[in-house]
Amino acid sequence: MTTIDKLKWRYATKKFDPSKLLTNEKLNILKQAFNLTATSFGLQTISLIVVEDKKMRADLVAHSYNQNQVLEASHLLVLAIQDNILTEDVDEHFDNVKDIRTTPETILAPYRKDLKAMMTSMTIAQRQEWSTKQAYIALGNLMTVCAIEGIDSCPMEGFHPEAYDKILNLKSKNLKSVLLLPVGYRAEDDMFAQFKKVRKDLNESVIEM
């Protein structure tokens, strides 16, 4: 299939086949794709939690408006943001740049200073909103990679983050859950797999100048 064919094949899977599991190779592709997602300034203030444990996921269903994809999928991916962004996070990023690219500190120093100033000028709520936007970029990237790899997925905003954070013990990691992506393989009797995509005509959604 072409890339476009694979994107047409993709849909928000409503029913997964719990007997079909992702291989470690496929799972590793998703992990790497998440880590390679573009983020603003390259400052990765988002994390991916991979939940395989069935008992834990069964507990999470009640906090997901009883959406069974959370349990039936091969794995549940939880996208989380940092509860707060500290100046130490900025330093860690630029120290990493310096180590990997051997970039002199004289070049990095003004960028380091400007990014620290930007972060300290924001409230915690604004930093969280900024990080959440990065999480949506990662979600879109993961969905596309899933389609290319023949993996089914279902993007979800409908859940109670506070309950997720408690069950997954995210507070201890300075994280807050913001998005879900169950991944696996569609059940043969998921009727939504046969529905035609409903989209605007291309000349309505794309403006050329």
C-alpha positions as a printed Julia matrix, in Angstrom:
209×3 Matrix{Float64}:
   0.0     0.0    0.0
   1.07    3.56  -0.59
   1.32    6.01   2.3
  -2.09    7.44   1.37
  -3.6     3.94   1.19
  -2.3     3.24   4.69
  -3.79    6.49   6.02
  -7.12    5.55   4.42
  -6.86    2.13   6.09
  -6.41    3.77   9.49
  -9.47    4.49  11.61
 -10.24    5.06  15.28
 -10.51    1.41  16.25
 -13.52    0.76  18.43
 -12.95   -2.94  19.06
  -9.58   -4.63  19.36
  -8.79   -8.35  19.2
  -7.27   -9.01  22.65
  -5.61  -12.19  21.39
  -3.42  -10.28  18.92
  -0.44   -8.63  20.55
   2.25   -6.32  19.25
   5.69   -7.87  18.91
   8.55   -6.3   20.83
   9.88   -5.08  17.48
   6.65   -3.22  16.68
   6.45   -1.81  20.18
  10.02   -0.59  19.95
   9.21    1.21  16.7
   6.45    3.13  18.48
   8.74    3.99  21.38
  11.4     5.31  19.02
   8.83    7.19  16.94
   7.62    8.93  20.08
  11.16    9.85  21.09
  11.89   11.19  17.59
   8.77   13.4   17.52
   9.46   17.07  16.92
   9.07   19.23  20.02
   9.4    22.98  20.46
  13.08   23.9   20.97
  13.73   20.15  21.15
  12.82   20.39  24.85
  11.09   17.09  25.52
   8.65   17.85  28.33
   6.44   14.89  27.44
   6.7    11.21  28.33
   5.19    8.0   26.99
   3.86    5.45  29.47
   3.43    1.99  27.97
   0.87    0.01  29.96
   0.74   -3.72  29.27
  -0.53   -4.93  32.67
  -4.1    -6.19  32.17
  -5.16   -5.78  35.78
  -4.04   -2.18  35.83
  -5.84   -1.5   32.55
  -9.01   -3.15  33.86
  -8.93   -0.66  36.72
  -8.47    2.19  34.23
 -11.55    1.33  32.13
 -13.89    2.77  34.76
 -11.96    6.04  34.51
 -12.15    6.02  30.71
 -15.93    6.32  30.37
 -16.0     2.5   30.13
 -14.24    2.49  26.76
 -13.07   -1.11  26.46
 -10.29   -0.31  24.01
  -8.22    0.55  27.07
  -8.33   -3.1   28.14
  -8.77   -4.99  24.86
  -5.88   -3.38  22.96
  -2.47   -5.02  22.95
  -1.0    -2.08  24.86
  -2.24    1.23  26.21
  -0.06    4.24  25.47
  -0.5     7.15  27.85
   0.95   10.5   26.82
   1.91   12.62  29.8
   3.36   16.07  30.36
   5.69   17.35  33.04
   3.77   18.85  35.92
   6.24   21.71  35.84
   9.22   22.71  33.72
  12.26   23.75  35.73
  15.39   25.66  34.72
  17.22   22.39  35.41
  15.26   20.81  32.54
  16.52   23.52  30.2
  20.08   23.0   31.4
  19.79   19.25  30.96
  18.62   19.74  27.37
  21.42   22.09  26.38
  24.01   19.95  28.19
  22.75   17.06  26.05
  23.12   19.18  22.91
  26.66   20.07  23.95
  27.58   16.42  24.55
  26.0    14.96  21.4
  26.89   17.73  18.93
  30.03   18.97  20.71
  28.61   22.48  20.38
  30.64   25.06  22.33
  28.93   26.65  25.32
  29.69   30.09  23.86
  27.17   29.29  21.09
  24.61   27.63  23.36
  24.69   30.16  26.21
  22.37   32.79  24.66
  19.82   30.14  23.62
  20.0    28.58  27.08
  19.41   31.99  28.67
  16.5    32.89  26.37
  14.69   29.58  26.9
  15.06   29.86  30.67
  13.65   33.38  30.51
  10.72   32.18  28.41
   9.88   29.37  30.82
  10.17   31.52  33.95
   7.89   34.13  32.37
   5.08   31.55  32.15
   2.79   30.37  34.9
   2.74   26.65  35.69
  -0.62   26.41  33.91
   0.87   28.04  30.8
   3.82   25.66  30.84
   1.43   22.73  31.09
  -0.61   24.05  28.16
   2.6    24.48  26.15
   3.61   20.89  26.92
   0.15   19.57  26.07
   0.5    21.02  22.57
   3.7    18.99  22.21
   1.79   15.88  23.32
  -0.73   16.37  20.51
   2.12   16.54  17.99
   3.43   13.23  19.38
  -0.05   11.69  19.22
  -0.4    12.57  15.54
   3.05   11.21  14.81
   2.3     7.94  16.6
  -0.99    7.5   14.73
   0.76    7.95  11.39
   3.53    5.52  12.32
   0.89    3.03  13.46
  -0.82    3.26  10.07
   2.47    2.76   8.22
   3.32   -0.26  10.4
  -0.15   -1.82  10.06
  -0.98   -1.23  13.73
  -4.47   -0.17  14.77
  -4.96    2.67  17.21
  -7.62    4.83  18.8
  -6.81    8.38  19.98
  -8.69    9.21  23.17
  -9.24   12.35  25.21
 -12.19   10.91  27.13
 -10.77    9.85  30.48
 -10.23   11.18  34.0
  -6.58   12.27  34.21
  -6.53   12.57  38.0
  -7.58    8.92  38.4
  -5.03    7.8   35.8
  -2.29    9.77  37.53
  -3.11    8.08  40.83
  -3.3     4.52  39.45
  -0.13    4.94  37.38
   1.64    6.81  40.2
   2.56    9.63  37.85
   2.76   12.36  40.48
   5.92   10.76  41.86
   7.43   11.17  38.4
   6.37   14.83  38.07
   3.95   13.84  35.29
   0.3    14.42  34.38
  -1.6    12.28  31.83
  -3.19   14.18  28.94
  -3.92   11.74  26.09
  -4.45    8.02  25.47
  -3.66    5.81  22.5
  -4.66    2.14  22.77
  -2.74    0.19  20.11
  -3.07   -3.34  18.74
  -5.08   -5.05  16.03
  -8.73   -4.62  15.1
 -11.3    -7.29  15.84
 -12.8    -8.92  12.75
 -16.3    -7.9   13.83
 -15.55   -4.22  14.42
 -18.13   -2.73  12.06
 -16.39    0.65  12.11
 -13.53   -0.84  10.09
 -15.85   -1.05   7.06
 -17.14    2.52   7.22
 -16.05    4.87   4.46
 -14.04    7.87   5.56
 -15.99   11.1    5.65
 -13.79   14.03   4.71
 -14.2    17.33   2.91
 -13.12   17.49  -0.72
  -9.43   18.3   -0.95
 -10.08   21.66  -2.6
 -12.18   22.63   0.43
  -9.67   21.7    3.12
  -6.49   22.76   1.3
  -5.98   26.37   0.22
  -3.35   27.0   -2.42
  -1.92   30.49  -2.98
